[in-house]
Amino acid sequence: MSRKSPAWVVLVAFLAHSSRVPATPVGDYETKASYLLNFVEFVEWPSAAFPGPTSPLVIGVMGKDPFGANLDKLQGKTVSGRQLEIKRFKGALEFRGEETPGRRQDNLAVKRARKLAELRSCHILFISSTEKNYLPLILKPLKGASVLTVSETEAFVREGGIINFLENGDSLKLEINLDAAEQARLKISSKLLSLAKIIKIEHPDEKR
């Protein structure tokens, strides 16, 4: 493993001493990009999530990209024995073939299937707050896929997302939907779980 970055030191200190870290200033996505990077160390994906032993680990961004060059810096880095690959997706409507309204949509079903396959091939998917009105549309096709979904939208974990950054005054809290992680066959480090707020989602079937 390569020498740890300062952001890694910050995250280790966070895990070791507190469930909160100083709030990330609005627009400071360099730190949040580092968290995406370091989640790789705290999450275990099933072997079936990778086509082969040397396949890259894919980090995707859905919607308006708030990271810019901060995420580009991660391209090609090796973490836990795998190179990182960055992918960007326009938004939820792209997966319905509606990103170009008014144009003729040839082979729409084929296009949609190809885009969804790309989305499900991600290992970490950050869903931008610009997509908050489309969370069910985005998350539903990911069921059954081992994708660690991450966002910074207040209702994210209650909609079925896995990890949410939630700013609370002068602190940044992590929320984790453990049920969603288990459904995705992802194993999250007990250190991370013990320091995050675990959100329990009560499904209608559980009341029967």
Residue frames as a rotation matrix with the C-alpha (Angstrom) as fourth column:
MET 1
0.576 0.818 0.000 0.00
0.818 -0.576 0.000 0.00
0.000 0.000 -1.000 0.00
SER 2
-0.073 -0.605 0.793 1.27
0.537 -0.694 -0.479 3.47
0.840 0.391 0.376 -0.83
ARG 3
-0.875 -0.335 -0.350 2.07
0.473 -0.435 -0.766 6.09
0.105 -0.836 0.539 1.80
LYS 4
-0.005 0.971 -0.239 -1.09
0.990 -0.028 -0.136 7.40
-0.139 -0.238 -0.961 3.43
SER 5
-0.299 0.001 0.954 -2.33
0.448 -0.883 0.141 10.85
0.842 0.470 0.264 2.41
PRO 6
-0.973 -0.033 0.230 -3.12
-0.165 -0.602 -0.782 13.60
0.164 -0.798 0.580 4.96
ALA 7
-0.164 0.986 0.026 -6.81
-0.880 -0.158 0.447 12.99
0.445 0.050 0.894 4.30
TRP 8
0.151 0.149 -0.977 -6.32
0.089 0.982 0.164 9.37
0.984 -0.112 0.136 5.32
VAL 9
-0.790 -0.504 -0.350 -4.79
0.406 -0.003 -0.914 10.51
0.460 -0.863 0.207 8.62
VAL 10
-0.726 0.596 0.342 -7.82
-0.673 -0.718 -0.177 12.71
0.140 -0.359 0.923 9.20
LEU 11
0.199 0.864 -0.463 -10.19
-0.675 0.463 0.574 9.83
0.710 0.198 0.675 8.56
VAL 12
-0.160 -0.330 -0.930 -8.26
0.413 0.834 -0.367 7.45
0.897 -0.443 0.003 10.81
ALA 13
-0.980 -0.191 0.058 -8.39
0.044 -0.489 -0.871 10.05
0.195 -0.851 0.488 13.58
PHE 14
-0.345 0.934 0.092 -12.11
-0.881 -0.356 0.313 10.37
0.325 0.027 0.945 12.98
LEU 15
0.301 0.458 -0.836 -12.61
-0.239 0.885 0.399 6.63
0.923 0.079 0.376 13.26
ALA 16
-0.393 -0.593 -0.702 -10.40
0.502 0.502 -0.705 6.34
0.770 -0.630 0.100 16.32
HIS 17
-0.931 -0.204 -0.302 -11.75
0.364 -0.464 -0.808 9.19
0.025 -0.862 0.506 18.39
SER 18
-0.581 0.721 -0.378 -15.14
-0.300 -0.621 -0.724 10.43
-0.756 -0.307 0.577 17.31
SER 19
-0.187 0.618 0.764 -18.27
0.825 0.521 -0.219 9.83
-0.533 0.589 -0.607 15.27
ARG 20
0.885 0.461 -0.056 -18.03
0.374 -0.778 -0.504 13.41
-0.276 0.426 -0.862 14.09
VAL 21
-0.285 -0.936 0.208 -15.50
0.944 -0.236 0.232 15.45
-0.168 0.263 0.950 12.15
PRO 22
-0.499 0.101 -0.861 -15.38
0.045 -0.989 -0.142 19.22
-0.865 -0.110 0.489 11.59
ALA 23
0.555 0.808 0.198 -17.98
0.287 0.037 -0.957 20.19
-0.780 0.589 -0.211 9.05
THR 24
-0.410 -0.648 0.642 -16.68
0.837 0.012 0.547 20.36
-0.362 0.762 0.537 5.51
PRO 25
-0.452 0.243 -0.858 -17.07
-0.173 -0.968 -0.182 23.92
-0.875 0.066 0.480 4.21
VAL 26
0.644 0.733 0.220 -19.53
0.147 0.163 -0.976 24.26
-0.751 0.660 -0.003 1.37
GLY 27
0.874 -0.301 -0.381 -17.60
-0.464 -0.290 -0.837 23.70
0.142 0.909 -0.393 -1.85
ASP 28
-0.129 -0.952 0.277 -14.73
-0.976 0.171 0.133 21.84
-0.174 -0.254 -0.952 -0.14
TYR 29
0.852 0.519 -0.064 -15.11
-0.517 0.820 -0.245 18.61
-0.075 0.241 0.968 -2.03
GLU 30
-0.021 -0.918 -0.397 -11.43
-0.656 0.312 -0.687 17.70
0.754 0.246 -0.609 -1.84
THR 31
-0.654 -0.182 0.735 -12.07
-0.739 0.362 -0.568 16.27
-0.162 -0.914 -0.371 1.63
LYS 32
0.309 0.860 0.406 -15.22
-0.653 0.502 -0.566 14.44
-0.691 -0.090 0.717 0.56
ALA 33
0.626 -0.198 -0.754 -13.38
-0.630 0.440 -0.639 12.99
0.459 0.876 0.151 -2.43
SER 34
-0.514 -0.856 0.057 -10.80
-0.683 0.368 -0.630 11.67
0.518 -0.363 -0.774 0.04
TYR 35
-0.300 0.491 0.818 -13.58
-0.732 0.432 -0.527 10.05
-0.612 -0.757 0.230 2.04
LEU 36
0.760 0.558 -0.335 -14.81
-0.634 0.520 -0.573 8.26
-0.145 0.647 0.748 -1.08
LEU 37
0.137 -0.822 -0.553 -11.28
-0.616 0.366 -0.698 7.03
0.776 0.436 -0.456 -1.60
ASN 38
-0.729 -0.558 0.396 -10.88
-0.628 0.316 -0.711 5.85
0.272 -0.767 -0.581 1.95
PHE 39
0.269 0.861 0.432 -14.26
-0.886 0.397 -0.239 4.09
-0.378 -0.319 0.869 2.09
VAL 40
0.430 -0.190 -0.883 -12.50
-0.572 0.700 -0.429 1.51
0.699 0.689 0.192 -0.08
GLU 41
-0.628 -0.774 -0.084 -10.52
-0.370 0.392 -0.842 0.54
0.685 -0.498 -0.532 3.03
PHE 42
-0.774 0.360 0.520 -13.62
-0.540 0.052 -0.840 0.12
-0.329 -0.932 0.154 5.19
VAL 43
0.386 0.921 -0.045 -15.88
-0.774 0.297 -0.559 -1.79
-0.502 0.251 0.828 2.83
GLU 44
-0.706 -0.551 0.445 -15.51
-0.247 0.780 0.575 -5.31
-0.664 0.296 -0.687 1.48
TRP 45
0.084 0.690 -0.719 -17.09
-0.983 -0.062 -0.174 -6.18
-0.165 0.721 0.673 -1.87
PRO 46
0.556 0.124 0.822 -17.92
-0.104 0.991 -0.079 -9.76
-0.825 -0.041 0.564 -2.87
SER 47
-0.505 -0.843 0.188 -15.53
0.062 0.182 0.981 -11.24
-0.861 0.507 -0.040 -5.41
ALA 48
-0.150 0.540 0.828 -18.41
0.932 0.356 -0.064 -11.47
-0.329 0.763 -0.557 -7.91
ALA 49
0.712 0.420 -0.562 -18.51
0.292 -0.906 -0.307 -7.65
-0.638 0.055 -0.768 -7.99
PHE 50
0.062 -0.776 -0.628 -15.28
-0.699 -0.483 0.528 -7.70
-0.713 0.406 -0.572 -10.03
PRO 51
0.812 0.255 -0.525 -15.00
-0.579 0.469 -0.667 -9.32
0.076 0.846 0.528 -13.47
GLY 52
0.568 -0.689 -0.451 -11.45
0.334 0.693 -0.638 -10.44
0.753 0.212 0.624 -12.67
PRO 53
0.476 -0.423 -0.771 -8.66
0.873 0.117 0.474 -10.28
-0.110 -0.899 0.425 -10.08
THR 54
-0.626 -0.757 -0.188 -7.10
0.709 -0.652 0.269 -7.21
-0.326 0.035 0.945 -11.70
SER 55
0.028 0.725 0.688 -10.32
0.810 -0.420 0.410 -5.40
0.586 0.545 -0.599 -12.59
PRO 56
-0.781 -0.358 0.511 -10.48
0.082 -0.871 -0.485 -1.77
0.619 -0.337 0.709 -11.47
LEU 57
-0.360 0.688 -0.630 -12.62
0.867 -0.002 -0.498 -0.44
-0.344 -0.726 -0.595 -8.66
VAL 58
-0.480 0.264 0.836 -15.05
0.601 -0.595 0.533 2.01
0.639 0.759 0.127 -10.20
ILE 59
-0.516 0.343 -0.785 -16.14
0.562 -0.556 -0.612 5.23
-0.646 -0.757 0.094 -8.51
GLY 60
-0.409 0.461 0.787 -19.07
0.797 -0.240 0.555 6.87
0.445 0.854 -0.269 -10.23
VAL 61
-0.814 0.264 -0.517 -20.77
0.105 -0.809 -0.579 10.25
-0.571 -0.525 0.631 -9.87
MET 62
-0.337 0.803 0.491 -24.42
0.934 0.220 0.282 10.62
0.118 0.554 -0.824 -10.79
GLY 63
0.735 0.672 -0.087 -25.72
0.676 -0.737 0.013 14.08
-0.055 -0.069 -0.996 -11.66
LYS 64
0.778 -0.442 0.447 -23.90
-0.225 -0.860 -0.459 17.42
0.587 0.256 -0.768 -11.42
ASP 65
0.343 -0.753 -0.561 -20.32
0.746 0.582 -0.324 16.67
0.570 -0.308 0.762 -10.39
PRO 66
0.980 0.034 0.195 -19.32
-0.083 -0.823 0.562 18.70
0.179 -0.567 -0.804 -7.31
PHE 67
0.648 -0.760 0.043 -15.81
0.386 0.376 0.842 17.19
-0.657 -0.529 0.537 -7.17
GLY 68
0.896 -0.296 -0.330 -14.25
-0.443 -0.560 -0.700 18.22
0.022 0.774 -0.633 -10.49
ALA 69
0.245 -0.911 -0.330 -10.47
-0.524 0.162 -0.836 17.85
0.816 0.378 -0.437 -10.53
ASN 70
-0.146 -0.287 0.947 -10.47
-0.982 0.156 -0.104 16.56
-0.118 -0.945 -0.305 -6.95
LEU 71
0.598 0.419 0.683 -11.95
-0.347 0.904 -0.251 13.31
-0.723 -0.087 0.686 -8.18
ASP 72
0.894 -0.305 -0.329 -9.83
-0.280 0.193 -0.940 13.21
0.351 0.932 0.087 -11.33
LYS 73
0.032 -0.940 0.339 -6.76
-0.954 -0.129 -0.269 13.02
0.297 -0.315 -0.901 -9.08
LEU 74
0.089 0.072 0.993 -7.92
-0.657 0.754 0.004 9.57
-0.749 -0.653 0.114 -7.95
GLN 75
0.893 0.287 -0.348 -7.96
-0.448 0.485 -0.751 8.15
-0.046 0.826 0.562 -11.47
GLY 76
0.476 -0.710 -0.519 -5.38
-0.209 0.482 -0.851 5.36
0.854 0.514 0.081 -11.74
LYS 77
-0.185 -0.518 0.835 -4.48
-0.958 -0.093 -0.270 5.30
0.217 -0.850 -0.479 -8.04
THR 78
-0.215 0.073 -0.974 -4.06
-0.021 0.997 0.079 1.82
0.976 0.037 -0.212 -6.57
VAL 79
-0.307 0.223 0.925 -5.98
-0.942 -0.211 -0.262 1.07
0.137 -0.952 0.275 -3.37
SER 80
0.156 0.318 0.935 -6.30
-0.596 0.785 -0.168 -2.38
-0.788 -0.531 0.312 -1.81
GLY 81
-0.490 -0.535 0.688 -4.60
0.150 0.726 0.671 -3.86
-0.859 0.432 -0.275 -4.84
ARG 82
0.098 0.579 0.809 -6.94
0.957 0.168 -0.235 -2.36
-0.272 0.798 -0.538 -7.42
GLN 83
-0.918 -0.356 0.176 -6.66
0.396 -0.852 0.342 0.66
0.028 0.384 0.923 -9.64
LEU 84
-0.223 0.854 -0.471 -9.39
0.361 -0.377 -0.853 3.26
-0.906 -0.360 -0.224 -9.37
GLU 85
-0.777 0.100 0.621 -11.48
0.598 -0.191 0.778 4.25
0.196 0.977 0.088 -12.36
ILE 86
-0.631 0.538 -0.559 -13.70
0.028 -0.704 -0.709 7.33
-0.776 -0.463 0.429 -12.37
LYS 87
-0.661 0.516 0.545 -16.98
0.697 0.154 0.700 7.43
0.278 0.842 -0.462 -14.28
ARG 88
-0.820 0.439 -0.367 -19.54
-0.179 -0.806 -0.564 10.21
-0.543 -0.397 0.740 -14.56
PHE 89
-0.521 0.759 0.391 -23.22
0.853 0.440 0.283 9.93
0.043 0.481 -0.876 -15.39
LYS 90
-0.703 0.211 0.679 -25.38
0.110 -0.911 0.397 12.87
0.702 0.354 0.618 -16.48
GLY 91
-0.681 0.542 0.492 -28.31
-0.716 -0.351 -0.604 12.09
-0.155 -0.763 0.627 -14.24
ALA 92
-0.449 0.556 0.700 -31.36
-0.062 0.762 -0.645 9.94
-0.891 -0.333 -0.307 -13.69
LEU 93
0.530 0.755 -0.386 -33.06
-0.425 -0.156 -0.891 10.95
-0.733 0.637 0.238 -16.92
GLU 94
-0.239 -0.703 -0.669 -30.09
-0.967 0.112 0.228 9.62
-0.085 0.702 -0.707 -18.88
PHE 95
-0.933 -0.157 0.325 -31.22
-0.189 0.980 -0.068 6.13
-0.307 -0.125 -0.943 -17.92
ARG 96
0.020 0.968 0.251 -34.65
0.302 0.233 -0.924 6.74
-0.953 0.095 -0.288 -19.35
GLY 97
-0.394 -0.264 0.880 -33.29
0.908 0.033 0.417 8.04
-0.140 0.964 0.227 -22.63
GLU 98
0.636 0.759 0.136 -34.59
0.767 -0.642 -0.002 11.51
0.086 0.106 -0.991 -21.86
GLU 99
0.020 -0.693 -0.721 -31.37
0.621 -0.556 0.552 13.51
-0.783 -0.459 0.419 -21.70
THR 100
-0.954 -0.278 -0.115 -32.05
0.079 -0.599 0.797 14.92
-0.290 0.751 0.593 -25.19
PRO 101
-0.137 0.991 -0.003 -35.75
0.335 0.044 -0.941 15.89
-0.932 -0.130 -0.338 -25.21
GLY 102
0.464 0.462 -0.755 -37.29
-0.495 -0.572 -0.654 16.29
-0.735 0.677 -0.037 -28.62
ARG 103
-0.394 -0.665 -0.634 -34.81
-0.914 0.209 0.348 14.09
-0.099 0.717 -0.690 -30.43
ARG 104
0.552 0.535 -0.639 -35.69
-0.639 0.764 0.088 10.79
0.535 0.360 0.764 -31.98
GLN 105
-0.005 -0.515 0.857 -34.81
-0.909 0.359 0.211 8.01
-0.417 -0.778 -0.470 -29.55
ASP 106
0.357 0.048 -0.933 -33.67
-0.674 0.705 -0.222 5.03
0.646 0.708 0.284 -31.61
ASN 107
0.042 -0.336 -0.941 -33.17
0.268 0.911 -0.313 1.70
0.963 -0.239 0.129 -29.84
LEU 108
0.154 0.087 0.984 -34.21
-0.718 -0.675 0.172 3.23
0.679 -0.733 -0.041 -26.55
ALA 109
0.949 0.260 0.176 -34.45
-0.309 0.674 0.671 -0.10
0.056 -0.692 0.720 -24.73
VAL 110
0.579 -0.804 -0.134 -30.94
0.674 0.565 -0.476 -1.09
0.458 0.185 0.869 -25.82
LYS 111
-0.110 -0.606 0.788 -29.54
-0.004 -0.793 -0.610 2.26
0.994 -0.071 0.085 -24.81
ARG 112
0.447 0.377 0.812 -31.23
-0.769 -0.302 0.563 2.12
0.457 -0.876 0.155 -21.42
ALA 113
0.991 -0.073 -0.114 -29.99
0.113 0.911 0.396 -1.40
0.075 -0.405 0.911 -20.75
ARG 114
0.255 -0.961 0.106 -26.43
0.638 0.085 -0.765 -0.41
0.726 0.262 0.635 -21.63
LYS 115
-0.119 -0.259 0.958 -26.52
-0.381 -0.879 -0.285 2.62
0.917 -0.399 0.006 -19.34
LEU 116
0.726 0.453 0.517 -27.97
-0.648 0.199 0.735 0.64
0.230 -0.869 0.438 -16.45
ALA 117
0.817 -0.504 -0.282 -25.27
0.500 0.861 -0.090 -2.00
0.288 -0.067 0.955 -16.84
GLU 118
-0.106 -0.865 0.491 -22.66
0.303 -0.498 -0.812 0.76
0.947 0.062 0.315 -16.60
LEU 119
0.143 0.258 0.955 -24.31
-0.726 -0.628 0.279 2.10
0.672 -0.734 0.098 -13.46
ARG 120
0.937 0.296 0.188 -24.45
-0.346 0.691 0.635 -1.33
0.058 -0.659 0.750 -11.81
SER 121
0.547 -0.808 -0.218 -20.77
0.561 0.547 -0.621 -1.87
0.621 0.218 0.753 -12.63
CYS 122
0.072 -0.494 0.866 -19.80
-0.482 -0.778 -0.403 0.91
0.873 -0.388 -0.294 -10.21
HIS 123
-0.239 -0.206 -0.949 -18.47
0.678 0.664 -0.314 -0.10
0.695 -0.719 -0.019 -6.80
ILE 124
-0.468 0.185 -0.864 -18.99
0.631 -0.615 -0.473 3.32
-0.619 -0.767 0.171 -5.22
LEU 125
-0.286 0.445 0.849 -21.63
0.771 -0.419 0.479 5.65
0.569 0.791 -0.223 -6.60
PHE 126
-0.753 0.063 -0.655 -21.91
0.400 -0.747 -0.531 9.21
-0.523 -0.662 0.538 -5.31
ILE 127
-0.090 0.823 0.561 -25.37
0.954 -0.090 0.285 10.57
0.285 0.561 -0.777 -6.08
SER 128
-0.886 -0.349 0.306 -25.33
0.305 -0.934 -0.184 14.34
0.350 -0.069 0.934 -6.31
SER 129
-0.603 0.670 -0.434 -27.88
0.335 -0.281 -0.899 16.45
-0.724 -0.687 -0.055 -4.47
THR 130
-0.649 0.365 -0.668 -29.09
-0.714 -0.597 0.367 17.59
-0.265 0.715 0.647 -7.90
GLU 131
-0.635 0.372 -0.677 -30.70
-0.250 0.731 0.635 14.15
0.731 0.572 -0.371 -8.21
LYS 132
-0.955 0.175 0.240 -32.61
-0.210 0.175 -0.962 14.27
-0.211 -0.969 -0.130 -4.91
ASN 133
-0.106 0.986 -0.131 -35.98
-0.856 -0.157 -0.493 14.24
-0.506 0.060 0.860 -6.67
TYR 134
0.391 0.195 -0.899 -35.06
-0.785 0.581 -0.215 11.07
0.480 0.790 0.380 -8.56
LEU 135
-0.415 -0.680 0.604 -33.65
-0.898 0.412 -0.154 8.88
-0.144 -0.607 -0.782 -5.77
PRO 136
0.210 0.516 0.830 -36.19
-0.339 0.835 -0.434 6.04
-0.917 -0.191 0.350 -6.17
LEU 137
0.941 0.155 -0.300 -35.60
-0.322 0.148 -0.935 6.05
-0.100 0.977 0.189 -9.93
ILE 138
0.176 -0.965 -0.195 -31.84
-0.832 -0.040 -0.554 5.74
0.527 0.260 -0.809 -9.38
LEU 139
-0.448 -0.449 0.773 -31.75
-0.865 0.436 -0.248 3.33
-0.225 -0.780 -0.584 -6.46
LYS 140
0.494 0.749 0.442 -34.37
-0.607 0.661 -0.442 0.82
-0.623 -0.050 0.781 -7.62
PRO 141
0.849 -0.170 -0.500 -32.32
-0.359 0.508 -0.783 -0.50
0.387 0.845 0.370 -10.60
LEU 142
-0.139 -0.982 0.130 -29.33
-0.763 0.023 -0.646 -0.93
0.632 -0.189 -0.752 -8.27
LYS 143
0.383 0.335 0.861 -31.08
-0.843 0.509 0.176 -3.55
-0.379 -0.793 0.477 -6.13
GLY 144
0.943 -0.074 0.326 -29.14
0.135 0.976 -0.169 -6.78
-0.305 0.203 0.930 -6.31
ALA 145
0.527 -0.809 0.259 -25.93
0.287 -0.117 -0.951 -5.02
0.800 0.576 0.171 -7.35
SER 146
0.397 -0.476 -0.785 -22.99
0.908 0.077 0.413 -4.58
-0.136 -0.876 0.462 -4.96
VAL 147
-0.099 -0.324 0.941 -22.84
0.489 -0.839 -0.238 -0.80
0.867 0.436 0.242 -5.26
LEU 148
-0.323 -0.066 -0.944 -21.96
0.907 -0.307 -0.289 1.37
-0.270 -0.949 0.159 -2.26
THR 149
0.186 0.476 0.860 -24.27
0.663 -0.706 0.248 4.34
0.725 0.524 -0.447 -2.76
VAL 150
-0.412 -0.409 -0.814 -23.20
0.856 -0.479 -0.193 7.61
-0.311 -0.776 0.548 -1.12
SER 151
0.096 0.428 0.899 -24.80
0.639 -0.719 0.274 11.03
0.763 0.548 -0.343 -1.03
GLU 152
-0.904 -0.302 -0.302 -25.25
0.426 -0.593 -0.683 14.20
0.028 -0.746 0.665 1.01
THR 153
-0.462 0.850 0.254 -29.03
-0.349 -0.437 0.829 14.47
0.815 0.295 0.498 0.79
GLU 154
-0.516 0.176 0.838 -30.99
-0.856 -0.135 -0.499 14.45
0.025 -0.975 0.220 4.02
ALA 155
0.410 0.816 0.408 -33.48
-0.795 0.539 -0.278 11.70
-0.447 -0.210 0.870 3.09
PHE 156
-0.073 -0.495 -0.866 -30.95
-0.927 0.354 -0.125 9.55
0.369 0.793 -0.485 1.24
VAL 157
-0.936 -0.351 0.003 -30.65
-0.329 0.874 -0.359 6.54
0.124 -0.337 -0.933 3.57
ARG 158
-0.413 0.857 0.307 -34.39
-0.255 0.215 -0.943 6.50
-0.874 -0.468 0.130 4.16
GLU 159
0.442 0.512 -0.737 -34.88
-0.842 -0.046 -0.537 6.17
-0.309 0.858 0.411 0.41
GLY 160
0.971 -0.061 0.232 -32.58
0.100 0.982 -0.162 3.12
-0.218 0.180 0.959 0.36
GLY 161
0.505 -0.861 0.058 -29.11
-0.390 -0.288 -0.874 4.68
0.770 0.419 -0.482 0.01
ILE 162
0.476 -0.378 -0.794 -26.25
0.625 0.780 0.003 3.26
0.618 -0.498 0.607 2.06
ILE 163
-0.233 -0.617 -0.752 -24.00
0.940 -0.340 -0.013 6.07
-0.248 -0.710 0.660 3.33
ASN 164
0.585 0.466 0.664 -24.97
0.594 -0.803 0.041 9.70
0.552 0.370 -0.747 3.75
PHE 165
-0.704 -0.696 -0.142 -22.87
0.660 -0.566 -0.494 12.73
0.264 -0.442 0.858 4.67
LEU 166
0.437 0.885 0.163 -25.05
0.689 -0.446 0.572 14.97
0.578 -0.138 -0.804 6.82
GLU 167
-0.648 -0.649 0.398 -23.80
0.281 -0.690 -0.667 18.33
0.708 -0.320 0.630 8.01
ASN 168
0.486 0.757 -0.438 -25.09
0.690 -0.025 0.723 19.24
0.536 -0.653 -0.535 11.46
GLY 169
0.968 -0.147 -0.205 -23.97
0.015 -0.779 0.627 22.61
-0.252 -0.610 -0.752 12.72
ASP 170
0.389 -0.905 -0.175 -20.20
-0.914 -0.403 0.052 22.46
-0.117 0.139 -0.983 13.10
SER 171
-0.383 -0.526 0.759 -19.93
-0.448 0.825 0.346 18.72
-0.808 -0.208 -0.552 12.49
LEU 172
-0.172 0.262 -0.950 -20.24
-0.926 0.285 0.247 16.22
0.335 0.922 0.193 9.68
LYS 173
-0.091 0.249 0.964 -22.12
-0.651 0.718 -0.247 13.06
-0.754 -0.650 0.096 10.58
LEU 174
-0.828 -0.116 -0.548 -22.24
-0.494 0.611 0.618 9.74
0.264 0.783 -0.563 8.80
GLU 175
0.122 0.872 0.473 -25.52
-0.811 0.363 -0.459 7.90
-0.572 -0.328 0.752 8.45
ILE 176
-0.846 -0.405 -0.346 -25.54
-0.530 0.710 0.464 4.26
0.058 0.576 -0.816 7.36
ASN 177
0.387 0.922 -0.004 -28.44
-0.919 0.385 -0.087 2.14
-0.079 0.037 0.996 6.20
LEU 178
-0.515 -0.695 0.502 -27.09
-0.693 0.682 0.233 -1.25
-0.505 -0.228 -0.833 7.24
ASP 179
0.209 0.678 0.705 -30.02
0.058 0.711 -0.701 -3.14
-0.976 0.187 0.109 5.74
ALA 180
0.909 0.117 -0.400 -29.26
-0.358 -0.275 -0.892 -1.63
-0.215 0.954 -0.208 2.33
ALA 181
-0.013 -0.990 -0.144 -25.57
-0.999 0.006 0.050 -2.53
-0.048 0.144 -0.988 2.70
GLU 182
-0.453 -0.116 0.884 -26.43
-0.342 0.938 -0.052 -6.13
-0.823 -0.326 -0.465 3.54
GLN 183
0.612 0.738 0.285 -28.82
0.054 0.321 -0.946 -6.35
-0.789 0.594 0.156 0.60
ALA 184
0.780 -0.408 -0.475 -25.96
-0.614 -0.351 -0.707 -5.20
0.122 0.843 -0.524 -1.62
ARG 185
0.871 -0.436 -0.226 -23.73
0.462 0.884 0.074 -7.90
0.167 -0.169 0.971 -0.07
LEU 186
0.163 -0.804 0.572 -21.30
-0.098 -0.590 -0.802 -5.29
0.982 0.075 -0.175 1.24
LYS 187
0.475 -0.117 -0.872 -19.43
0.840 0.356 0.410 -5.76
0.262 -0.927 0.268 4.51
ILE 188
0.486 -0.253 0.836 -18.74
-0.158 -0.967 -0.200 -2.48
0.859 -0.035 -0.510 6.28
SER 189
-0.506 -0.815 -0.284 -15.98
0.210 0.203 -0.957 -2.33
0.837 -0.543 0.068 8.89
SER 190
0.286 0.602 -0.745 -17.25
0.869 0.164 0.466 -2.60
0.403 -0.781 -0.477 12.46
LYS 191
-0.562 -0.546 -0.622 -15.12
0.741 -0.666 -0.086 0.45
-0.367 -0.509 0.778 13.32
LEU 192
-0.944 0.244 0.223 -17.06
-0.049 -0.772 0.634 2.54
0.327 0.587 0.741 10.85
LEU 193
-0.125 0.967 -0.223 -20.41
0.325 0.252 0.911 1.09
0.937 0.041 -0.346 11.90
SER 194
-0.007 0.097 -0.995 -19.74
0.991 0.132 0.006 1.71
0.132 -0.986 -0.097 15.60
LEU 195
-0.661 -0.361 -0.658 -19.16
0.505 -0.862 -0.034 5.41
-0.555 -0.355 0.753 14.98
ALA 196
-0.908 0.397 0.134 -21.90
-0.099 -0.514 0.852 6.13
0.407 0.761 0.506 12.46
LYS 197
-0.427 0.866 0.260 -25.59
-0.674 -0.113 -0.730 6.64
-0.603 -0.487 0.632 13.05
ILE 198
-0.978 0.117 0.175 -27.32
0.193 0.830 0.523 3.46
-0.084 0.545 -0.834 11.92
ILE 199
-0.482 0.852 -0.205 -30.67
-0.855 -0.508 -0.105 4.14
-0.193 0.125 0.973 10.30
LYS 200
-0.822 0.310 0.477 -33.26
0.252 0.950 -0.184 1.38
-0.510 -0.031 -0.859 10.57
ILE 201
-0.679 0.611 -0.407 -35.84
-0.721 -0.450 0.526 1.44
0.138 0.651 0.746 7.82
GLU 202
-0.524 0.586 0.618 -39.10
-0.116 0.669 -0.734 -0.26
-0.844 -0.456 -0.283 8.72
HIS 203
-0.916 0.203 -0.345 -40.58
-0.332 0.098 0.938 -1.94
0.224 0.974 -0.022 5.67
PRO 204
-0.055 0.989 0.134 -44.31
-0.982 -0.078 0.172 -2.65
0.181 -0.122 0.976 5.41
ASP 205
0.244 0.147 -0.959 -43.63
-0.277 0.958 0.076 -6.39
0.929 0.246 0.275 5.18
GLU 206
-0.736 -0.635 -0.236 -42.01
0.055 0.290 -0.955 -6.33
0.675 -0.716 -0.178 8.63
LYS 207
-0.625 0.566 0.537 -45.33
-0.780 -0.431 -0.454 -5.35
-0.026 -0.703 0.711 10.27
ARG 208
0.229 0.781 -0.581 -47.11
-0.756 0.519 0.400 -8.49
0.613 0.348 0.709 9.06
